Amino acid sequence: MSTTLVGILGFLTIVAIVVTLFQSRTTPAIAFIVFPMILAVILVIGGYYDFDQIAKLIKGGFGSTGPTAALFVFSVLYFGIMTDAGMFDVIIGQLMKLVGDNVIGVTVMTAVIALIGHLDGGGASTFCIVVPAMLPVYKKMHMRPTTLLRIAVLSMGVLNLMPWAGPTMRAATVLGIEAGELWKTLLPIQAFGIVLSLAHAVLAGMQEKARGAGLNGKLAQIEGEVAEEEKKADASANNELARPNLFIFNIGLTIAVIAMLIWDVFPSYVPFMIGVAIALFVNYGATAKMHKKLINLHAGPALMMCSTLMGAAVLMGVLVYGIDAGGAAAIAKIKNGVSTEMQIISVVTCMANLIKMVLPAALGQNLPLVIGILSVPLALAFDTDSYFYGMLPVMIAIGASFGVEAMPIAVAMVVCRNCATFISPMVPATLLGIGLADIDIKDHIKASFFYVWGFSILCMLFAVLLGIMPL
């Protein structure tokens, strides 16, 4: 089976998944399992892989999503316990005093928290900071959680240009330069992006206000009676679990958990595992019955998202991993400017090579602009490693044949793709974010895709204006 055919099959698999999810034919977990397995069987029949290699690929995929699954389980449990204990009620009360009935104030605050929270470059930890803190406010103000996520992902995409963030480091590695040197080139674009993300937050607030959001807005009046009944029911259910006298301890514990995440010495799920254990014992004593009750309360969302992440492991394994020279599943890496030797290249590498075959004849010297325009749609099909380690070297080679320098191509791929990082189902942190916000990935993509695409193109045009990218 030729690599060209493998690339075509890879794109067909991605299209099938996206169409199936958008038509609500099944859950993401099932789609992420069924279509990659169909692809795997076709690849085995075609002689590209054997079943033993497919097993290795899937095992490799689980290695990449397993830590995120553990993070999700314990972060859901931790924030669920903190909610039951009443910590967020106090925080929400203070936030509501600060913003009052100002919907725009809430959206701008969301952007600011996301910008600050993403200084460490970790998508999962930022979602764990932003979504649990702001989602209750959005619900109380009758604002859409999809708006919350859209504001967050745009702000996170801008901060993801930091030199210690994954995409910038990967691109710098491919270019053979220090990440800080690449960041100096990106810095003006990042500053523009921060302003643009705050402007988008204002626009999102105006849109929410126009549809009737707010404490006393049209939506509040329409849903007033129902909301009041739900409020009474929730109050009676939560009285038993509320621990208002332990607010100071709980907020201190939460700060400590977030500090451990930023410290980045332990795997990201460890702070939440420790936090869950401490929170249960301090808030509810050494009682197995009560601990079991608390865990069961939040088991449903955790199980649903874990199944999605396990499905994503199959997707990642079959599409992203290849077989290295030693016969093990691996992702091609760039070391000292040279790609790791692969015995059988991955499906996404075949997809990248397919793009290589299509682009040169038609696009030539405008390659950076074309890459910038296509980066957001391509982000839905490529994970971060494959995009930068697989596609970037290919695009640089194409550009060189037309006399285009490597730096503008790298800038286009880093800046424009970063905007779309956290709407891609190929990025595990995206699945964590939608799980915490309790929305479907199709709704997240529908609500964010064109905003993100427009945002990336504006950043690209700003880079052209500054002369960082050629016109």
N, C-alpha and C positions, 0 to 999 in steps of 0.2 A: 504494500500500500504506500503510495507516494505521500510526502510531507504536505504537498499542496492539497490533496484530498483530506488529509487529517486536519489541516487548518480550516477547510470549508466545513467539515463535520463539527469542528469546535464552535464556529460561529453559529451554525444551525442549532447546536445544543443551547447556547446562550439565548438565542432568539426564542426557542421553544420554552425555555424557563420563564423568560420575561413575559411572553404572551400568555402562558398558562396562569401566572400569578396575577397579571392585570385583568384577566377574565374571571378570576376567583374560582378556578376549576379545582384547586386543591390548596393545601397549606404549603408554605415555603419548604418545610422539612421534607415533605414527600417529593416536591418538585426537584429539590437539590439531590435527592437519592435516585429517583426514577430515570431522569434524562441522562445524567452522567453514566449510570449503569448500562443504559441502552447504548451509549457511545462506546463504553468499555467492551461490550459484547461485539459490537461491529469492528472495533480495533483488533480484538482477538481473532475474529473470523478472517479479517484481512491480513493477519500475520504481523501486525505492527507490534503488538504485545502478546504475551501468553498470560494465562490466568494467574500464575505465580507472581508475575510482575504487576498485574492489576492489584493483587492483594497487597503487595509492597507499597504501591502508590497510595492506596486507601489508608494504610497504616501511617504513611508519611503525612497524609492530610489530617489524621487525628492528632498527630504530634503538633500541628500548627494551630488547631482550634481547641484542643483540650484545656490549655490554661485559661482561655477566654470563657469556656463553659464553667470551670471552677470559679472564676471571678464572678460570673453572672449569678450562680447559685448563692454564693455567700454575700454578694452585694445586695441582692434582692432580699435575702433574709435580714441582713443588717438594717437596711433602710426601712424594711417592714416593721422590725422591732422598734426602731426609733419613732416611726409613725404611731404605732400602737401606744408607745410610752408617752406620746404627746409632745415630743421635742419640736416637731415641725409646726404644731399649732401655735406655739409661742413665736417661732420665727415668722410664720405667715402673718400673725397679728402685727408684728413690728413692720414687716414689709408693706402691709396694707395701710398702716398709719403713714408710712413714708410716701407711698404713691397715691393713696386715696382711691379715687375713681379714675385715675389717669392710666388708661390702657397703654398709651405710648410710653409712659414711664416704666411699665412692666416689661415691654419689649426691649427697650434700651437697656434696662437692667439685666435682662437675659443675655444680651450681646456682651455687656461688660464682664459679667461673671464668666462667660465662655472664653473671652479673650484672656482674662486673668488665669482661669483654670487650666488653659491649654499651654501655659508658659513652659510646662515640663515636656510638651510634645507628645503626651500620651492620650490617645483618643478615648480609650476605655475609662481612664481615671477622670477625664473631663466630663464625660457623660454621667459618671457616678456623682460628680459634684453638681452639675447644672440641672439635670432632669429631676432628681428627687427634691431639690430645693425649690424649683420653679413650677413644677407640674401642679401641685395643690393650689398655687396662686392662680394659674391659668384656669383651673376648674372653677374656682370661686368667682373668677371674673368672666366666666362663660367664654373663654378663648380656646381656640383649637390647639391641641397638642402637636399637630403637624406644623403649626406656625412656630411653636417653641423649638422643635427640632430643626426647622429650616434656618432660623436665626442662629442656633447653636452651630450647625455644620458650616455655615458660611464664615462665622467668626473663627471657628477651629481651623478651617482651611487656610485662612490668612496666617494664623500663628504657626501653622505647620511648616512655614518657610524657614523657621529658626534652624541654625546650623546643627543643632543636636537632634532635630526631628528626622524621622526616617527618610522621607523623600529627598530632602536636600543632601543628606549624607550619602544616599545611594547614587544620586546624580553626580556628586563630587567624586565619588569613587570611580565611576565610569570615566569621568573626564580626567582623572589622575591628578586632581588638585585637592587642597584642603577645603573642608566644608565651609569654614569661615570666609575663605576667599570667594566662593560662590555666593555666599549670603550677602557679601558687600555689594555684589551686582544686583541681588534681589531686593535689597533693603528699601530703595525708593518705591518699588512696586508693592512691597509689604505695607509701607506707610499709607499708600493710596488705598490698599485693600482694607486696612483698618477703618479708615474714614468711610469707605464704601459700605462696610458691614454695619457700621452705626447708622448710616443713612438708610440702609435696607431695613434696619430695626424700626426706625421711625415710620417708614412706609408700611411695614407689616402692622404696626400699631394703628395706623390710620385705617388700614383695611379691616382690622378686627373691630374697630370702633364703628365703622360704617355699617357693618353687619349686625350691630346691636350689642356688642360685648361691653362689659363694665359691671361694677357692683350694682348699679341702679339702671343699667341700660335696658334696651328693648328685650334682649334675650332673658335678662333677669326677671323682667315683669311677666313675660310669657311663661317661664318655667318656675315662677315664684312658688306656687302652691306645692308643686311636685318636689321642688328643692327643699322646701320647709319640712315636708314629711320625711324625706330622705335624711335630712339633717337630724331630725329627732330620733330616727331609727339608728343612725350612726352613733349619735351621742349615747344612747342607752347601751349599745353594743360595746362602745369603747371605754365606758366608765370603769369597768372592771380592770382594764389593762393600763389605763392612764397612770403615769407616775410623774405628776407635775413637780413634786418635791425633789426629783432627781434631774431636773433640767440642766443645771450647771454641770453635773457629772457627765450627762449624755452629750452635751455640746462639746465638752472637753475631750471625751472619748472620740467623737466624730472628727474633731480637729487632729487628734493624734493619728487616727486611721488615715486621713488625707495626707498628713505629714509623712507617714511611712510610705505612702504611694509616691509622693514627690521625691523622697529620699532614694527610692529605686534600688535599694540593696536586696530586698526580698522580691520574689515573684509577686505580681500585682494582686493575686488572690489571697496571699498570706495575711496582709493587714485586715481584710474583711473576715477571714476565718477567726483570727484572734479577737476582733471586735465583736463578732457574734457570740463567742463564748463568754467574754466579759460582760456584754450587755445582758445576756440571759441570767447570769448568776447575780449581778448587782441589782437589776430591775425586778427580777421575779424569783430570786432565791434558789436554793438547791432543791428544786422540786421537779422530778422527771415528768410528771403529768402536765405541769404548766409549760415546761420547755417543749414538750411534744405538741401541745395545743398551739403554741406560737409558730412552730415550724410548719405544722399542717395548714395554718392560715395562709401561708405564703408559698406552699408547695406547688400549687397549680401553675402560676406564672413561671416559676423557676423550671418546672418540668417542660412546659411548652417551649421555652426559649432554649433549653438544653437540647431538646429534640431538633430544633432548627439548626443549632450549632453542630450537632452530630451529622445532620444532613449536609451542612456546608463542608464538613470534613471530607465527605465523599466527593463533592463537587471540586474542592481544592485539590484533593489527591489525584483524581483522574485528569483534570485539566492542567494543573500547575506543575505537578511533579513529573520528572523524567527519570530514566535509569542511568546512573553514573557509570564510570569505567569499572567500578568494583561490583556492579550488579545490584546496588542498593538504590532506593528511591531518594531523589535529591532535587533541589532547585539549583539551576545553574547560577553560579556566583562569578563576580568579576574580581580577580586578584591580580594586582599590578598590571591592570589593563588587559589581562587575558582571561577569557571565559573558562570556567571549570570544564574539563573534558567530560562529555556525555556520551554514553553508549547509545542511548535512545533519547532524542530530545522530546521535551514535553509538548502537549497539544497547544498550549499558548505560544510556545516558541514557533510552532508551525503556523499559528495564526499571525504572529508578527512577521514571519517570512512571507506570508501571503500578501500582507499589506505592502511589504517591500516590493513585491512583483507588480503591484497595481500603481503605486505612487510615482515612481521616477519618470515614466514616459509623459505623464500629464502635468506634473507640478514643478519639477526642477527647482529653480532658485527661490520660489515662494514656499519652500518646505516648512520653515518655522511657523509661518502664518497658518498653513494648512494643518499642521500638527496641533497648533493652539486651538483651532476651531473644532477639530475632531476629538480633542482630549477628553471632554466630558462624556460623550457617548462611549468612547473606548474604555473609560474608567469602569463602566458597568460590566465589561467583559474581562478585564485584567486586574489581578491583584497587584499590590505595590511592587513586590519583588520582580514579577514577570514584566511589569510595565517598564521599570527602570533598568533591570539587568538583561531583559530580553529585547525590548523594543528600542531603548535608547541607543545601544551600540549599532543596531540595524539602521536607525534613522541618521545617525552621525555618518555612517559609511555611505548612505545614499546622498546626504548633503555634500560630502567631500567630493563626490563625482561631479557635482555641479558647482564646486567652488564655494559652497556655503560653510562658514565656520561652525565648529561644534558648540560653542557657547550659546548662540541664539537658539539653537535647537534644544539644548538642555534647559534654557530659561523657559521656552514655550512649554516643554513637557512638565517641568516642575510647577510653574505658576498655574497653568490652566488645569492640570490634573489635580493639583492640591485642592482646588475649589470643590472637586467632585469626590474627594476621598471618602467622605462619610455618608454618601448616598449609594455607594457601591455594595452590592450583596457579597462581593468577593473579599470585603474587608470585615473581619470578625467584629471589630468595634461598632460597626454600623448595626449589626444584629443585636448587640448589647444595648445600644441607644434606643432602638425601636421597642425592645423588650421592656426597658425601664419606663418608656412613655406609653406602653400598652397600645401600640398602633401596628397595623400591617405594613410590611415593607413596600407593598404596591402603593399604599396611600402616602407613605413618606416620599417615594420617588415621584409620584404624580404631583405632590404639593411643592417639591423642591427642584425638580429637574431643570425646568426652563429658567427659573431664577438663578440657579447655579451656573447654567450655561451662559446666560447673559452676563453674570458677574465675572466669569472667567474671560469672556471676550472683552469686557471693559478693561480688565487688568492687562490683557494683551495689548489693547490699543494704547494704553498708557505707557507700556514698555516701548511700543513703536514710537510714540511721541517723544520719549526720552532718548531714543536712538539705541536702546538696549537690544531691540530686535529690528532687523531690516524690513523695510517696506518693499 
